[in-house]
């Protein structure tokens, strides 16, 4: 059994970054989460999750993130074994 760390770049819907961060934190409990400005006032969220690869799959987390109402798009930035 391996531990996996994955960082998702989450693009929130316009004006809904705080709402998206609250909902991600309450529903998915990421290991870390931070807001970043990428250009001209456009902000994204980077969320880090750590899990056992036998119990959870990164695609399941990605689908849960996409289902959050304030989230527009999700992409994997980095994935590694711990």
PyMOL Python script that loads the backbone (N, CA, C, O; Angstrom):
from pymol import cmd

cmd.read_pdbstr("""\
ATOM      1  N   UNK A   1       0.849  -1.177   0.000  1.00  0.00           N
ATOM      2  CA  UNK A   1       0.000   0.000   0.000  1.00  0.00           C
ATOM      3  C   UNK A   1       0.890   1.234   0.000  1.00  0.00           C
ATOM      4  O   UNK A   1       1.805   1.354   0.814  1.00  0.00           O
ATOM      5  N   UNK A   2       0.617   2.131  -0.902  1.00  0.00           N
ATOM      6  CA  UNK A   2       1.398   3.354  -1.029  1.00  0.00           C
ATOM      7  C   UNK A   2       0.570   4.566  -0.647  1.00  0.00           C
ATOM      8  O   UNK A   2      -0.654   4.576  -0.775  1.00  0.00           O
ATOM      9  N   UNK A   3       1.269   5.583  -0.177  1.00  0.00           N
ATOM     10  CA  UNK A   3       0.629   6.879   0.093  1.00  0.00           C
ATOM     11  C   UNK A   3       0.876   7.745  -1.134  1.00  0.00           C
ATOM     12  O   UNK A   3       1.967   7.738  -1.703  1.00  0.00           O
ATOM     13  N   UNK A   4      -0.129   8.475  -1.528  1.00  0.00           N
ATOM     14  CA  UNK A   4      -0.060   9.333  -2.697  1.00  0.00           C
ATOM     15  C   UNK A   4      -0.322  10.764  -2.266  1.00  0.00           C
ATOM     16  O   UNK A   4      -1.197  11.034  -1.443  1.00  0.00           O
ATOM     17  N   UNK A   5       0.452  11.677  -2.838  1.00  0.00           N
ATOM     18  CA  UNK A   5       0.203  13.108  -2.650  1.00  0.00           C
ATOM     19  C   UNK A   5      -0.137  13.683  -4.014  1.00  0.00           C
ATOM     20  O   UNK A   5       0.550  13.413  -4.999  1.00  0.00           O
ATOM     21  N   UNK A   6      -1.184  14.467  -4.069  1.00  0.00           N
ATOM     22  CA  UNK A   6      -1.604  15.059  -5.332  1.00  0.00           C
ATOM     23  C   UNK A   6      -1.996  16.510  -5.104  1.00  0.00           C
ATOM     24  O   UNK A   6      -2.637  16.847  -4.109  1.00  0.00           O
ATOM     25  N   UNK A   7      -1.605  17.356  -6.034  1.00  0.00           N
ATOM     26  CA  UNK A   7      -1.969  18.770  -5.984  1.00  0.00           C
ATOM     27  C   UNK A   7      -2.869  19.059  -7.173  1.00  0.00           C
ATOM     28  O   UNK A   7      -2.511  18.797  -8.321  1.00  0.00           O
ATOM     29  N   UNK A   8      -4.037  19.601  -6.882  1.00  0.00           N
ATOM     30  CA  UNK A   8      -4.988  19.997  -7.912  1.00  0.00           C
ATOM     31  C   UNK A   8      -4.973  21.509  -8.063  1.00  0.00           C
ATOM     32  O   UNK A   8      -4.914  22.239  -7.074  1.00  0.00           O
ATOM     33  N   UNK A   9      -5.028  21.975  -9.308  1.00  0.00           N
ATOM     34  CA  UNK A   9      -5.270  23.384  -9.592  1.00  0.00           C
ATOM     35  C   UNK A   9      -6.772  23.504  -9.848  1.00  0.00           C
ATOM     36  O   UNK A   9      -7.322  22.850 -10.734  1.00  0.00           O
ATOM     37  N   UNK A  10      -7.403  24.335  -9.071  1.00  0.00           N
ATOM     38  CA  UNK A  10      -8.856  24.474  -9.134  1.00  0.00           C
ATOM     39  C   UNK A  10      -9.186  25.888  -9.594  1.00  0.00           C
ATOM     40  O   UNK A  10      -8.775  26.866  -8.969  1.00  0.00           O
ATOM     41  N   UNK A  11      -9.919  25.985 -10.674  1.00  0.00           N
ATOM     42  CA  UNK A  11     -10.315  27.269 -11.231  1.00  0.00           C
ATOM     43  C   UNK A  11     -11.758  27.544 -10.799  1.00  0.00           C
ATOM     44  O   UNK A  11     -12.685  26.906 -11.296  1.00  0.00           O
ATOM     45  N   UNK A  12     -11.950  28.490  -9.877  1.00  0.00           N
ATOM     46  CA  UNK A  12     -13.305  28.764  -9.404  1.00  0.00           C
ATOM     47  C   UNK A  12     -14.085  29.621 -10.408  1.00  0.00           C
ATOM     48  O   UNK A  12     -13.504  30.297 -11.257  1.00  0.00           O
ATOM     49  N   UNK A  13     -15.387  29.575 -10.288  1.00  0.00           N
ATOM     50  CA  UNK A  13     -16.226  30.460 -11.089  1.00  0.00           C
ATOM     51  C   UNK A  13     -15.982  31.892 -10.627  1.00  0.00           C
ATOM     52  O   UNK A  13     -15.642  32.129  -9.468  1.00  0.00           O
ATOM     53  N   UNK A  14     -16.156  32.829 -11.526  1.00  0.00           N
ATOM     54  CA  UNK A  14     -15.854  34.230 -11.237  1.00  0.00           C
ATOM     55  C   UNK A  14     -16.570  34.722  -9.978  1.00  0.00           C
ATOM     56  O   UNK A  14     -17.786  34.590  -9.838  1.00  0.00           O
ATOM     57  N   UNK A  15     -15.778  35.292  -9.067  1.00  0.00           N
ATOM     58  CA  UNK A  15     -16.325  35.869  -7.846  1.00  0.00           C
ATOM     59  C   UNK A  15     -16.725  34.862  -6.781  1.00  0.00           C
ATOM     60  O   UNK A  15     -17.352  35.239  -5.791  1.00  0.00           O
ATOM     61  N   UNK A  16     -16.380  33.591  -6.955  1.00  0.00           N
ATOM     62  CA  UNK A  16     -16.831  32.572  -6.001  1.00  0.00           C
ATOM     63  C   UNK A  16     -15.684  31.809  -5.357  1.00  0.00           C
ATOM     64  O   UNK A  16     -15.868  30.675  -4.915  1.00  0.00           O
ATOM     65  N   UNK A  17     -14.506  32.414  -5.297  1.00  0.00           N
ATOM     66  CA  UNK A  17     -13.334  31.698  -4.772  1.00  0.00           C
ATOM     67  C   UNK A  17     -13.486  31.371  -3.289  1.00  0.00           C
ATOM     68  O   UNK A  17     -13.152  30.263  -2.870  1.00  0.00           O
ATOM     69  N   UNK A  18     -13.983  32.315  -2.488  1.00  0.00           N
ATOM     70  CA  UNK A  18     -14.132  32.053  -1.047  1.00  0.00           C
ATOM     71  C   UNK A  18     -15.146  30.950  -0.796  1.00  0.00           C
ATOM     72  O   UNK A  18     -14.932  30.080   0.048  1.00  0.00           O
ATOM     73  N   UNK A  19     -16.247  30.989  -1.530  1.00  0.00           N
ATOM     74  CA  UNK A  19     -17.283  29.953  -1.407  1.00  0.00           C
ATOM     75  C   UNK A  19     -16.715  28.582  -1.784  1.00  0.00           C
ATOM     76  O   UNK A  19     -16.961  27.591  -1.095  1.00  0.00           O
ATOM     77  N   UNK A  20     -15.960  28.533  -2.874  1.00  0.00           N
ATOM     78  CA  UNK A  20     -15.371  27.268  -3.316  1.00  0.00           C
ATOM     79  C   UNK A  20     -14.387  26.738  -2.283  1.00  0.00           C
ATOM     80  O   UNK A  20     -14.372  25.541  -1.996  1.00  0.00           O
ATOM     81  N   UNK A  21     -13.562  27.624  -1.722  1.00  0.00           N
ATOM     82  CA  UNK A  21     -12.589  27.190  -0.708  1.00  0.00           C
ATOM     83  C   UNK A  21     -13.278  26.640   0.535  1.00  0.00           C
ATOM     84  O   UNK A  21     -12.854  25.621   1.079  1.00  0.00           O
ATOM     85  N   UNK A  22     -14.332  27.305   0.985  1.00  0.00           N
ATOM     86  CA  UNK A  22     -15.075  26.811   2.160  1.00  0.00           C
ATOM     87  C   UNK A  22     -15.656  25.428   1.897  1.00  0.00           C
ATOM     88  O   UNK A  22     -15.561  24.530   2.733  1.00  0.00           O
ATOM     89  N   UNK A  23     -16.256  25.274   0.729  1.00  0.00           N
ATOM     90  CA  UNK A  23     -16.912  24.006   0.413  1.00  0.00           C
ATOM     91  C   UNK A  23     -15.889  22.875   0.236  1.00  0.00           C
ATOM     92  O   UNK A  23     -16.128  21.752   0.681  1.00  0.00           O
ATOM     93  N   UNK A  24     -14.763  23.163  -0.404  1.00  0.00           N
ATOM     94  CA  UNK A  24     -13.707  22.158  -0.566  1.00  0.00           C
ATOM     95  C   UNK A  24     -13.195  21.727   0.803  1.00  0.00           C
ATOM     96  O   UNK A  24     -13.033  20.536   1.069  1.00  0.00           O
ATOM     97  N   UNK A  25     -12.942  22.704   1.666  1.00  0.00           N
ATOM     98  CA  UNK A  25     -12.434  22.405   3.001  1.00  0.00           C
ATOM     99  C   UNK A  25     -13.418  21.555   3.797  1.00  0.00           C
ATOM    100  O   UNK A  25     -13.020  20.589   4.448  1.00  0.00           O
ATOM    101  N   UNK A  26     -14.695  21.906   3.749  1.00  0.00           N
ATOM    102  CA  UNK A  26     -15.685  21.177   4.557  1.00  0.00           C
ATOM    103  C   UNK A  26     -16.003  19.793   3.998  1.00  0.00           C
ATOM    104  O   UNK A  26     -16.231  18.860   4.768  1.00  0.00           O
ATOM    105  N   UNK A  27     -16.023  19.641   2.672  1.00  0.00           N
ATOM    106  CA  UNK A  27     -16.420  18.365   2.083  1.00  0.00           C
ATOM    107  C   UNK A  27     -15.267  17.389   1.874  1.00  0.00           C
ATOM    108  O   UNK A  27     -15.459  16.178   1.972  1.00  0.00           O
ATOM    109  N   UNK A  28     -14.065  17.904   1.585  1.00  0.00           N
ATOM    110  CA  UNK A  28     -12.968  17.017   1.187  1.00  0.00           C
ATOM    111  C   UNK A  28     -11.759  17.039   2.114  1.00  0.00           C
ATOM    112  O   UNK A  28     -10.894  16.170   1.999  1.00  0.00           O
ATOM    113  N   UNK A  29     -11.669  17.984   3.011  1.00  0.00           N
ATOM    114  CA  UNK A  29     -10.581  18.085   3.985  1.00  0.00           C
ATOM    115  C   UNK A  29      -9.186  17.908   3.371  1.00  0.00           C
ATOM    116  O   UNK A  29      -8.496  16.937   3.679  1.00  0.00           O
ATOM    117  N   UNK A  30      -8.769  18.839   2.505  1.00  0.00           N
ATOM    118  CA  UNK A  30      -7.426  18.726   1.925  1.00  0.00           C
ATOM    119  C   UNK A  30      -6.339  18.888   2.983  1.00  0.00           C
ATOM    120  O   UNK A  30      -6.563  19.509   4.022  1.00  0.00           O
ATOM    121  N   UNK A  31      -5.164  18.328   2.715  1.00  0.00           N
ATOM    122  CA  UNK A  31      -4.022  18.468   3.628  1.00  0.00           C
ATOM    123  C   UNK A  31      -3.544  19.916   3.659  1.00  0.00           C
ATOM    124  O   UNK A  31      -3.075  20.399   4.690  1.00  0.00           O
ATOM    125  N   UNK A  32      -3.666  20.606   2.525  1.00  0.00           N
ATOM    126  CA  UNK A  32      -3.290  22.018   2.436  1.00  0.00           C
ATOM    127  C   UNK A  32      -4.068  22.649   1.293  1.00  0.00           C
ATOM    128  O   UNK A  32      -4.434  21.979   0.328  1.00  0.00           O
ATOM    129  N   UNK A  33      -4.312  23.940   1.415  1.00  0.00           N
ATOM    130  CA  UNK A  33      -5.034  24.648   0.367  1.00  0.00           C
ATOM    131  C   UNK A  33      -4.620  26.110   0.404  1.00  0.00           C
ATOM    132  O   UNK A  33      -4.510  26.707   1.474  1.00  0.00           O
ATOM    133  N   UNK A  34      -4.390  26.685  -0.780  1.00  0.00           N
ATOM    134  CA  UNK A  34      -3.941  28.066  -0.849  1.00  0.00           C
ATOM    135  C   UNK A  34      -4.485  28.722  -2.113  1.00  0.00           C
ATOM    136  O   UNK A  34      -4.696  28.063  -3.131  1.00  0.00           O
ATOM    137  N   UNK A  35      -4.705  30.013  -2.030  1.00  0.00           N
ATOM    138  CA  UNK A  35      -5.192  30.818  -3.140  1.00  0.00           C
ATOM    139  C   UNK A  35      -3.990  31.476  -3.823  1.00  0.00           C
ATOM    140  O   UNK A  35      -3.077  31.956  -3.151  1.00  0.00           O
ATOM    141  N   UNK A  36      -3.993  31.497  -5.164  1.00  0.00           N
ATOM    142  CA  UNK A  36      -2.926  32.121  -5.939  1.00  0.00           C
ATOM    143  C   UNK A  36      -3.517  33.020  -7.007  1.00  0.00           C
ATOM    144  O   UNK A  36      -4.518  32.670  -7.633  1.00  0.00           O
ATOM    145  N   UNK A  37      -2.905  34.176  -7.219  1.00  0.00           N
ATOM    146  CA  UNK A  37      -3.291  35.031  -8.341  1.00  0.00           C
ATOM    147  C   UNK A  37      -2.385  34.665  -9.502  1.00  0.00           C
ATOM    148  O   UNK A  37      -1.161  34.691  -9.377  1.00  0.00           O
ATOM    149  N   UNK A  38      -2.999  34.319 -10.649  1.00  0.00           N
ATOM    150  CA  UNK A  38      -2.185  33.884 -11.784  1.00  0.00           C
ATOM    151  C   UNK A  38      -2.005  34.983 -12.828  1.00  0.00           C
ATOM    152  O   UNK A  38      -0.987  34.998 -13.519  1.00  0.00           O
ATOM    153  N   UNK A  39      -2.958  35.901 -12.962  1.00  0.00           N
ATOM    154  CA  UNK A  39      -2.812  37.010 -13.914  1.00  0.00           C
ATOM    155  C   UNK A  39      -4.012  37.929 -13.837  1.00  0.00           C
ATOM    156  O   UNK A  39      -5.154  37.475 -13.770  1.00  0.00           O
ATOM    157  N   UNK A  40      -3.745  39.233 -13.848  1.00  0.00           N
ATOM    158  CA  UNK A  40      -4.784  40.250 -13.979  1.00  0.00           C
ATOM    159  C   UNK A  40      -6.009  40.013 -13.096  1.00  0.00           C
ATOM    160  O   UNK A  40      -7.144  40.152 -13.552  1.00  0.00           O
ATOM    161  N   UNK A  41      -5.780  39.663 -11.860  1.00  0.00           N
ATOM    162  CA  UNK A  41      -6.874  39.453 -10.922  1.00  0.00           C
ATOM    163  C   UNK A  41      -7.521  38.082 -10.993  1.00  0.00           C
ATOM    164  O   UNK A  41      -8.460  37.809 -10.246  1.00  0.00           O
ATOM    165  N   UNK A  42      -7.046  37.221 -11.864  1.00  0.00           N
ATOM    166  CA  UNK A  42      -7.583  35.858 -11.964  1.00  0.00           C
ATOM    167  C   UNK A  42      -6.922  35.026 -10.870  1.00  0.00           C
ATOM    168  O   UNK A  42      -5.696  34.972 -10.764  1.00  0.00           O
ATOM    169  N   UNK A  43      -7.757  34.380 -10.060  1.00  0.00           N
ATOM    170  CA  UNK A  43      -7.247  33.590  -8.945  1.00  0.00           C
ATOM    171  C   UNK A  43      -7.625  32.124  -9.104  1.00  0.00           C
ATOM    172  O   UNK A  43      -8.680  31.776  -9.634  1.00  0.00           O
ATOM    173  N   UNK A  44      -6.715  31.280  -8.622  1.00  0.00           N
ATOM    174  CA  UNK A  44      -6.974  29.844  -8.599  1.00  0.00           C
ATOM    175  C   UNK A  44      -6.723  29.340  -7.181  1.00  0.00           C
ATOM    176  O   UNK A  44      -6.186  30.052  -6.333  1.00  0.00           O
ATOM    177  N   UNK A  45      -7.120  28.109  -6.953  1.00  0.00           N
ATOM    178  CA  UNK A  45      -6.886  27.436  -5.679  1.00  0.00           C
ATOM    179  C   UNK A  45      -5.993  26.235  -5.967  1.00  0.00           C
ATOM    180  O   UNK A  45      -6.224  25.493  -6.922  1.00  0.00           O
ATOM    181  N   UNK A  46      -4.979  26.052  -5.138  1.00  0.00           N
ATOM    182  CA  UNK A  46      -4.196  24.820  -5.198  1.00  0.00           C
ATOM    183  C   UNK A  46      -4.496  24.050  -3.926  1.00  0.00           C
ATOM    184  O   UNK A  46      -4.333  24.566  -2.820  1.00  0.00           O
ATOM    185  N   UNK A  47      -4.935  22.815  -4.090  1.00  0.00           N
ATOM    186  CA  UNK A  47      -5.287  21.973  -2.945  1.00  0.00           C
ATOM    187  C   UNK A  47      -4.459  20.696  -3.006  1.00  0.00           C
ATOM    188  O   UNK A  47      -4.346  20.058  -4.052  1.00  0.00           O
ATOM    189  N   UNK A  48      -3.885  20.341  -1.868  1.00  0.00           N
ATOM    190  CA  UNK A  48      -3.053  19.132  -1.759  1.00  0.00           C
ATOM    191  C   UNK A  48      -3.808  18.088  -0.947  1.00  0.00           C
ATOM    192  O   UNK A  48      -4.325  18.368   0.135  1.00  0.00           O
ATOM    193  N   UNK A  49      -3.857  16.894  -1.487  1.00  0.00           N
ATOM    194  CA  UNK A  49      -4.500  15.765  -0.823  1.00  0.00           C
ATOM    195  C   UNK A  49      -3.484  14.653  -0.661  1.00  0.00           C
ATOM    196  O   UNK A  49      -2.664  14.424  -1.550  1.00  0.00           O
ATOM    197  N   UNK A  50      -3.532  13.961   0.466  1.00  0.00           N
ATOM    198  CA  UNK A  50      -2.677  12.813   0.732  1.00  0.00           C
ATOM    199  C   UNK A  50      -3.594  11.653   1.113  1.00  0.00           C
ATOM    200  O   UNK A  50      -4.471  11.794   1.966  1.00  0.00           O
ATOM    201  N   UNK A  51      -3.377  10.499   0.464  1.00  0.00           N
ATOM    202  CA  UNK A  51      -4.274   9.370   0.713  1.00  0.00           C
ATOM    203  C   UNK A  51      -3.584   8.059   0.394  1.00  0.00           C
ATOM    204  O   UNK A  51      -2.545   8.041  -0.267  1.00  0.00           O
ATOM    205  N   UNK A  52      -4.167   6.947   0.869  1.00  0.00           N
ATOM    206  CA  UNK A  52      -3.701   5.601   0.534  1.00  0.00           C
ATOM    207  C   UNK A  52      -4.268   5.234  -0.829  1.00  0.00           C
ATOM    208  O   UNK A  52      -5.463   5.399  -1.076  1.00  0.00           O
ATOM    209  N   UNK A  53      -3.415   4.739  -1.707  1.00  0.00           N
ATOM    210  CA  UNK A  53      -3.880   4.452  -3.066  1.00  0.00           C
ATOM    211  C   UNK A  53      -4.859   3.286  -3.147  1.00  0.00           C
ATOM    212  O   UNK A  53      -5.570   3.154  -4.143  1.00  0.00           O
ATOM    213  N   UNK A  54      -4.910   2.446  -2.129  1.00  0.00           N
ATOM    214  CA  UNK A  54      -5.869   1.337  -2.150  1.00  0.00           C
ATOM    215  C   UNK A  54      -7.271   1.778  -1.746  1.00  0.00           C
ATOM    216  O   UNK A  54      -8.258   1.175  -2.166  1.00  0.00           O
ATOM    217  N   UNK A  55      -7.362   2.826  -0.934  1.00  0.00           N
ATOM    218  CA  UNK A  55      -8.660   3.263  -0.426  1.00  0.00           C
ATOM    219  C   UNK A  55      -9.296   4.373  -1.254  1.00  0.00           C
ATOM    220  O   UNK A  55     -10.520   4.499  -1.280  1.00  0.00           O
ATOM    221  N   UNK A  56      -8.494   5.166  -1.920  1.00  0.00           N
ATOM    222  CA  UNK A  56      -8.983   6.329  -2.642  1.00  0.00           C
ATOM    223  C   UNK A  56      -8.256   6.444  -3.968  1.00  0.00           C
ATOM    224  O   UNK A  56      -7.087   6.073  -4.076  1.00  0.00           O
ATOM    225  N   UNK A  57      -8.935   6.948  -4.961  1.00  0.00           N
ATOM    226  CA  UNK A  57      -8.332   7.194  -6.275  1.00  0.00           C
ATOM    227  C   UNK A  57      -8.365   8.685  -6.561  1.00  0.00           C
ATOM    228  O   UNK A  57      -9.314   9.374  -6.185  1.00  0.00           O
ATOM    229  N   UNK A  58      -7.329   9.185  -7.229  1.00  0.00           N
ATOM    230  CA  UNK A  58      -7.266  10.612  -7.538  1.00  0.00           C
ATOM    231  C   UNK A  58      -8.427  11.044  -8.420  1.00  0.00           C
ATOM    232  O   UNK A  58      -8.903  12.173  -8.303  1.00  0.00           O
ATOM    233  N   UNK A  59      -8.887  10.168  -9.296  1.00  0.00           N
ATOM    234  CA  UNK A  59     -10.018  10.516 -10.167  1.00  0.00           C
ATOM    235  C   UNK A  59     -11.299  10.729  -9.355  1.00  0.00           C
ATOM    236  O   UNK A  59     -12.145  11.542  -9.729  1.00  0.00           O
ATOM    237  N   UNK A  60     -11.440  10.002  -8.247  1.00  0.00           N
ATOM    238  CA  UNK A  60     -12.620  10.188  -7.390  1.00  0.00           C
ATOM    239  C   UNK A  60     -12.581  11.562  -6.725  1.00  0.00           C
ATOM    240  O   UNK A  60     -13.607  12.234  -6.625  1.00  0.00           O
ATOM    241  N   UNK A  61     -11.406  11.978  -6.273  1.00  0.00           N
ATOM    242  CA  UNK A  61     -11.271  13.306  -5.671  1.00  0.00           C
ATOM    243  C   UNK A  61     -11.537  14.375  -6.716  1.00  0.00           C
ATOM    244  O   UNK A  61     -12.216  15.364  -6.438  1.00  0.00           O
ATOM    245  N   UNK A  62     -11.006  14.182  -7.917  1.00  0.00           N
ATOM    246  CA  UNK A  62     -11.212  15.150  -8.998  1.00  0.00           C
ATOM    247  C   UNK A  62     -12.697  15.307  -9.319  1.00  0.00           C
ATOM    248  O   UNK A  62     -13.169  16.428  -9.511  1.00  0.00           O
ATOM    249  N   UNK A  63     -13.423  14.224  -9.378  1.00  0.00           N
ATOM    250  CA  UNK A  63     -14.861  14.288  -9.653  1.00  0.00           C
ATOM    251  C   UNK A  63     -15.613  15.008  -8.534  1.00  0.00           C
ATOM    252  O   UNK A  63     -16.546  15.765  -8.803  1.00  0.00           O
ATOM    253  N   UNK A  64     -15.212  14.778  -7.283  1.00  0.00           N
ATOM    254  CA  UNK A  64     -15.844  15.470  -6.161  1.00  0.00           C
ATOM    255  C   UNK A  64     -15.571  16.965  -6.226  1.00  0.00           C
ATOM    256  O   UNK A  64     -16.450  17.772  -5.927  1.00  0.00           O
ATOM    257  N   UNK A  65     -14.349  17.339  -6.617  1.00  0.00           N
ATOM    258  CA  UNK A  65     -14.019  18.755  -6.759  1.00  0.00           C
ATOM    259  C   UNK A  65     -14.863  19.402  -7.860  1.00  0.00           C
ATOM    260  O   UNK A  65     -15.379  20.506  -7.683  1.00  0.00           O
ATOM    261  N   UNK A  66     -15.001  18.720  -8.986  1.00  0.00           N
ATOM    262  CA  UNK A  66     -15.790  19.248 -10.108  1.00  0.00           C
ATOM    263  C   UNK A  66     -17.263  19.412  -9.747  1.00  0.00           C
ATOM    264  O   UNK A  66     -17.950  20.254 -10.323  1.00  0.00           O
ATOM    265  N   UNK A  67     -17.750  18.619  -8.804  1.00  0.00           N
ATOM    266  CA  UNK A  67     -19.162  18.672  -8.404  1.00  0.00           C
ATOM    267  C   UNK A  67     -19.471  19.852  -7.482  1.00  0.00           C
ATOM    268  O   UNK A  67     -20.641  20.152  -7.245  1.00  0.00           O
ATOM    269  N   UNK A  68     -18.454  20.520  -6.965  1.00  0.00           N
ATOM    270  CA  UNK A  68     -18.671  21.662  -6.064  1.00  0.00           C
ATOM    271  C   UNK A  68     -19.184  22.840  -6.886  1.00  0.00           C
ATOM    272  O   UNK A  68     -18.645  23.148  -7.949  1.00  0.00           O
ATOM    273  N   UNK A  69     -20.218  23.489  -6.388  1.00  0.00           N
ATOM    274  CA  UNK A  69     -20.928  24.512  -7.161  1.00  0.00           C
ATOM    275  C   UNK A  69     -20.068  25.705  -7.568  1.00  0.00           C
ATOM    276  O   UNK A  69     -20.319  26.282  -8.626  1.00  0.00           O
ATOM    277  N   UNK A  70     -19.077  26.100  -6.790  1.00  0.00           N
ATOM    278  CA  UNK A  70     -18.250  27.256  -7.121  1.00  0.00           C
ATOM    279  C   UNK A  70     -17.045  26.935  -7.990  1.00  0.00           C
ATOM    280  O   UNK A  70     -16.234  27.818  -8.274  1.00  0.00           O
ATOM    281  N   UNK A  71     -16.915  25.674  -8.420  1.00  0.00           N
ATOM    282  CA  UNK A  71     -15.740  25.246  -9.188  1.00  0.00           C
ATOM    283  C   UNK A  71     -16.085  25.193 -10.673  1.00  0.00           C
ATOM    284  O   UNK A  71     -17.109  24.642 -11.076  1.00  0.00           O
ATOM    285  N   UNK A  72     -15.197  25.783 -11.473  1.00  0.00           N
ATOM    286  CA  UNK A  72     -15.380  25.809 -12.913  1.00  0.00           C
ATOM    287  C   UNK A  72     -14.591  24.700 -13.607  1.00  0.00           C
ATOM    288  O   UNK A  72     -15.118  24.015 -14.484  1.00  0.00           O
ATOM    289  N   UNK A  73     -13.314  24.523 -13.211  1.00  0.00           N
ATOM    290  CA  UNK A  73     -12.440  23.548 -13.850  1.00  0.00           C
ATOM    291  C   UNK A  73     -11.419  23.030 -12.838  1.00  0.00           C
ATOM    292  O   UNK A  73     -11.057  23.732 -11.893  1.00  0.00           O
ATOM    293  N   UNK A  74     -10.957  21.788 -13.048  1.00  0.00           N
ATOM    294  CA  UNK A  74      -9.976  21.161 -12.158  1.00  0.00           C
ATOM    295  C   UNK A  74      -8.934  20.464 -13.024  1.00  0.00           C
ATOM    296  O   UNK A  74      -9.262  19.814 -14.017  1.00  0.00           O
ATOM    297  N   UNK A  75      -7.666  20.614 -12.627  1.00  0.00           N
ATOM    298  CA  UNK A  75      -6.615  19.865 -13.306  1.00  0.00           C
ATOM    299  C   UNK A  75      -5.564  19.413 -12.303  1.00  0.00           C
ATOM    300  O   UNK A  75      -5.346  20.057 -11.278  1.00  0.00           O
ATOM    301  N   UNK A  76      -4.923  18.306 -12.612  1.00  0.00           N
ATOM    302  CA  UNK A  76      -3.864  17.790 -11.744  1.00  0.00           C
ATOM    303  C   UNK A  76      -2.585  18.557 -12.061  1.00  0.00           C
ATOM    304  O   UNK A  76      -2.164  18.621 -13.216  1.00  0.00           O
ATOM    305  N   UNK A  77      -1.976  19.132 -11.046  1.00  0.00           N
ATOM    306  CA  UNK A  77      -0.711  19.825 -11.244  1.00  0.00           C
ATOM    307  C   UNK A  77       0.471  18.895 -10.972  1.00  0.00           C
ATOM    308  O   UNK A  77       1.464  18.918 -11.698  1.00  0.00           O
ATOM    309  N   UNK A  78       0.361  18.081  -9.928  1.00  0.00           N
ATOM    310  CA  UNK A  78       1.460  17.203  -9.547  1.00  0.00           C
ATOM    311  C   UNK A  78       0.900  16.008  -8.796  1.00  0.00           C
ATOM    312  O   UNK A  78      -0.044  16.135  -8.016  1.00  0.00           O
ATOM    313  N   UNK A  79       1.496  14.841  -9.043  1.00  0.00           N
ATOM    314  CA  UNK A  79       1.102  13.620  -8.329  1.00  0.00           C
ATOM    315  C   UNK A  79       2.369  12.830  -8.046  1.00  0.00           C
ATOM    316  O   UNK A  79       3.201  12.644  -8.934  1.00  0.00           O
ATOM    317  N   UNK A  80       2.517  12.361  -6.803  1.00  0.00           N
ATOM    318  CA  UNK A  80       3.724  11.613  -6.461  1.00  0.00           C
ATOM    319  C   UNK A  80       3.447  10.628  -5.335  1.00  0.00           C
ATOM    320  O   UNK A  80       2.503  10.782  -4.560  1.00  0.00           O
ATOM    321  N   UNK A  81       4.301   9.613  -5.268  1.00  0.00           N
ATOM    322  CA  UNK A  81       4.242   8.667  -4.159  1.00  0.00           C
ATOM    323  C   UNK A  81       5.028   9.223  -2.993  1.00  0.00           C
ATOM    324  O   UNK A  81       6.004   9.948  -3.184  1.00  0.00           O
ATOM    325  N   UNK A  82       4.608   8.887  -1.791  1.00  0.00           N
ATOM    326  CA  UNK A  82       5.296   9.356  -0.597  1.00  0.00           C
ATOM    327  C   UNK A  82       6.032   8.204   0.047  1.00  0.00           C
ATOM    328  O   UNK A  82       6.683   8.386   1.076  1.00  0.00           O
TER     329      UNK A  82
END
""", "prot")
cmd.dss("prot")
cmd.show_as("cartoon", "prot")
cmd.util.cbc("prot")
cmd.orient("prot")
